[in-house]
């Protein structure tokens, strides 16, 4: 049962932080000072081996150059009778001419096995300035140490997932799949190397879902520091060539956001797929239906 809980927590964290997902483009958050906020609310269904674990809701609000992101999820096995996991994440910052510049990132979870964690990070000028994790745990001497230099010019999982690419082409632009993301999640420093795979058209699977063009990005996970070399989950992710992020354009914007995420876990393939997407406020025009 401990192994099952570990695997569920792994896919839950991956889905909630969206650390292996798509992108919101640069320049999208720019608006006139004092203009009304623009908001995107996306709901994802999270599964492992086809088994529905629950939903993850992400709300992103732009006001001028500032952004605020909040995510919340509840995942369970047998409606919580066997196991339940609840998590929340948030991030704030600014979108600049050179990319997203996070100022805060927070992540917390609790489960029915009475495990819990509260993590908070602060940034200044793209560099991590403080990390707080409760409860404190002893770090194994075998964990690859994170250096100060590795915390310079990095992104948190949420800003890296949603504020790092752009395209004025709403018809499935594979160029949004062409970048490397330096990420620090409070414990681990890693890169995500994103490369284009192919363009597709997807069909609506729910009344509030999406139908239209999408792009499939290949994602390579490169661990750098803060991890145990013998961790089987890290080894699996690092060796895998099957991690995918499907991105879709958002109407009235030049944003591409996650449609579907697929990644391997020790318990089988995990996935998160959008079931609802609501957009309020208007940004650059898009031909997305």
Secondary structure, 3 states (H helix, E strand, C coil): CHHHHHHHHHHHHHHHHCCCCCCCCCCCCCCCCCCCCEEEEEEEEEEECCEEEEEEEEEEEEECCEEEEEEEEEEEECCCCCEEEEEEEEEEEEEECCEEEEEEEEEEEEECCCCEEEEEEEEECCEEEEEEEECCCCCCCCECCCCCHHHCCCECHHHHHHCCCCCCCCCCCHHHHCEEEEEECCCCEEEEEEEEEEEEEECCCCCCCCCEEEEEEEEEEEEEECCECCCHHHHHHHHCCCCEEEEEECCCCCCEEEEEEEEEECCEEEEEEEEEEEEECCCCCCCCC
